[in-house]
Amino acid sequence: MFISVTRMRLKRKRNLPAFIWYTLRSVSQSKKAPGLLHSSLDKEGWHTYWTLTLWENKDDMKMYRNKGNHLKAMKISRKIASELESLNWEGDHHPSWSECKERLHIKYGRKQS
């Protein structure tokens, strides 16, 4: 299975409505995406948001990522976020949120908060 984790930190509270709008549209798209096995969202405060998606394979994830509402969301995220981070790996189990966060923090040279 292909695992994808993302972290976004919003610049300002006024960016929250745009973030919510594009997130809801991306979630709607993901429900129809071939190969999606699991999707979840986590947050830290009002400004930091995490996604975890599990896919049958990397190609299915790329098809979702590179079109439609998700592509629009990625474009707007560059304007509304102060931090954008992602991590992908092949795995044989559904990782916990703590494992995902630890892996991403290590990649970007931070201690887990």
C-alpha positions as a LaTeX table, in Angstrom:
\begin{tabular}{lrrr}
\hline
Residue & $x$ (\AA) & $y$ (\AA) & $z$ (\AA) \\
\hline
Met1 & 0.00 & 0.00 & 0.00 \\
Phe2 & 1.10 & 3.58 & $-0.66$ \\
Ile3 & 0.89 & 5.98 & 2.29 \\
Ser4 & 0.72 & 9.75 & 1.98 \\
Val5 & 0.89 & 12.23 & 4.86 \\
Thr6 & 0.62 & 16.01 & 4.56 \\
Arg7 & 0.86 & 18.90 & 7.00 \\
Met8 & $-0.31$ & 22.46 & 6.35 \\
Arg9 & $-0.04$ & 25.46 & 8.63 \\
Leu10 & $-2.27$ & 28.39 & 7.70 \\
Lys11 & $-0.82$ & 31.92 & 7.64 \\
Arg12 & $-3.84$ & 33.67 & 9.16 \\
Lys13 & $-7.27$ & 32.89 & 10.60 \\
Arg14 & $-8.88$ & 34.69 & 7.70 \\
Asn15 & $-7.56$ & 31.89 & 5.44 \\
Leu16 & $-9.62$ & 29.29 & 7.30 \\
Pro17 & $-12.82$ & 29.63 & 5.18 \\
Ala18 & $-10.88$ & 29.07 & 1.94 \\
Phe19 & $-9.10$ & 26.10 & 3.49 \\
Ile20 & $-12.41$ & 24.56 & 4.61 \\
Trp21 & $-14.00$ & 25.15 & 1.18 \\
Tyr22 & $-11.18$ & 23.47 & $-0.73$ \\
Thr23 & $-10.90$ & 20.67 & 1.83 \\
Leu24 & $-14.59$ & 19.78 & 1.49 \\
Arg25 & $-14.31$ & 19.75 & $-2.30$ \\
Ser26 & $-11.17$ & 17.58 & $-2.15$ \\
Val27 & $-12.88$ & 15.15 & 0.24 \\
Ser28 & $-15.80$ & 14.88 & $-2.17$ \\
Gln29 & $-13.37$ & 14.08 & $-4.98$ \\
Ser30 & $-11.53$ & 11.52 & $-2.86$ \\
Lys31 & $-14.71$ & 9.55 & $-2.18$ \\
Lys32 & $-14.81$ & 8.72 & $-5.91$ \\
Ala33 & $-11.06$ & 8.19 & $-6.34$ \\
Pro34 & $-9.99$ & 4.75 & $-7.56$ \\
Gly35 & $-7.58$ & 3.00 & $-5.22$ \\
Leu36 & $-8.28$ & 5.03 & $-2.07$ \\
Leu37 & $-8.30$ & 2.69 & 0.93 \\
His38 & $-8.49$ & 5.20 & 3.79 \\
Ser39 & $-8.50$ & 8.94 & 4.34 \\
Ser40 & $-8.45$ & 10.98 & 7.54 \\
Leu41 & $-7.77$ & 14.49 & 8.80 \\
Asp42 & $-6.24$ & 15.67 & 12.06 \\
Lys43 & $-5.65$ & 19.17 & 13.39 \\
Glu44 & $-3.58$ & 21.06 & 15.90 \\
Gly45 & $-5.24$ & 24.26 & 17.02 \\
Trp46 & $-6.95$ & 26.38 & 14.37 \\
His47 & $-3.93$ & 26.63 & 12.07 \\
Thr48 & $-2.28$ & 23.23 & 11.50 \\
Tyr49 & $-3.94$ & 20.43 & 9.55 \\
Trp50 & $-2.78$ & 16.93 & 8.69 \\
Thr51 & $-4.02$ & 14.44 & 6.12 \\
Leu52 & $-3.38$ & 10.73 & 5.98 \\
Thr53 & $-4.37$ & 8.73 & 2.92 \\
Leu54 & $-3.76$ & 5.09 & 2.11 \\
Trp55 & $-3.79$ & 3.99 & $-1.51$ \\
Glu56 & $-3.58$ & 0.71 & $-3.34$ \\
Asn57 & $-0.57$ & 2.12 & $-5.20$ \\
Lys58 & 1.36 & 5.28 & $-6.04$ \\
Asp59 & $-0.27$ & 5.71 & $-9.45$ \\
Asp60 & $-3.76$ & 5.90 & $-7.87$ \\
Met61 & $-2.55$ & 8.60 & $-5.47$ \\
Lys62 & $-1.00$ & 10.60 & $-8.33$ \\
Met63 & $-4.21$ & 10.41 & $-10.39$ \\
Tyr64 & $-6.15$ & 11.90 & $-7.47$ \\
Arg65 & $-3.49$ & 14.46 & $-6.55$ \\
Asn66 & $-2.99$ & 15.85 & $-10.04$ \\
Lys67 & $-6.53$ & 16.68 & $-11.12$ \\
Gly68 & $-9.83$ & 18.25 & $-10.20$ \\
Asn69 & $-10.58$ & 19.83 & $-6.87$ \\
His70 & $-7.46$ & 18.52 & $-5.20$ \\
Leu71 & $-5.24$ & 20.19 & $-7.80$ \\
Lys72 & $-7.11$ & 23.47 & $-7.24$ \\
Ala73 & $-6.64$ & 23.06 & $-3.48$ \\
Met74 & $-2.90$ & 22.51 & $-3.91$ \\
Lys75 & $-2.62$ & 25.70 & $-5.97$ \\
Ile76 & $-4.50$ & 27.83 & $-3.41$ \\
Ser77 & $-2.58$ & 26.27 & $-0.52$ \\
Arg78 & 0.59 & 28.03 & $-1.66$ \\
Lys79 & $-1.17$ & 31.35 & $-1.00$ \\
Ile80 & $-2.87$ & 30.56 & 2.31 \\
Ala81 & $-0.26$ & 28.38 & 4.05 \\
Ser82 & 2.96 & 29.34 & 5.75 \\
Glu83 & 4.14 & 25.70 & 5.82 \\
Leu84 & 3.41 & 22.81 & 3.45 \\
Glu85 & 4.99 & 19.44 & 4.08 \\
Ser86 & 4.45 & 15.94 & 2.78 \\
Leu87 & 5.83 & 12.46 & 3.09 \\
Asn88 & 5.10 & 9.26 & 1.18 \\
Trp89 & 6.17 & 5.68 & 1.69 \\
Glu90 & 5.26 & 2.11 & 0.84 \\
Gly91 & 3.94 & 0.15 & 3.80 \\
Asp92 & 2.17 & $-3.00$ & 4.85 \\
His93 & 0.07 & $-1.60$ & 7.71 \\
His94 & $-2.21$ & 1.33 & 8.52 \\
Pro95 & 0.07 & 3.71 & 10.44 \\
Ser96 & $-1.12$ & 5.53 & 13.56 \\
Trp97 & $-1.25$ & 9.31 & 13.62 \\
Ser98 & 1.69 & 9.33 & 16.03 \\
Glu99 & 3.79 & 7.28 & 13.58 \\
Cys100 & 2.85 & 9.58 & 10.70 \\
Lys101 & 3.66 & 12.73 & 12.64 \\
Glu102 & 6.94 & 11.35 & 13.92 \\
Arg103 & 8.04 & 10.36 & 10.40 \\
Leu104 & 7.17 & 13.76 & 8.97 \\
His105 & 8.80 & 15.68 & 11.82 \\
Ile106 & 11.98 & 13.63 & 11.38 \\
Lys107 & 12.00 & 14.34 & 7.63 \\
Tyr108 & 11.83 & 18.09 & 8.30 \\
Gly109 & 14.29 & 18.01 & 11.22 \\
Arg110 & 11.91 & 18.76 & 14.08 \\
Lys111 & 11.14 & 17.11 & 17.36 \\
Gln112 & 7.58 & 15.85 & 17.51 \\
Ser113 & 5.29 & 18.32 & 19.28 \\
\hline
\end{tabular}
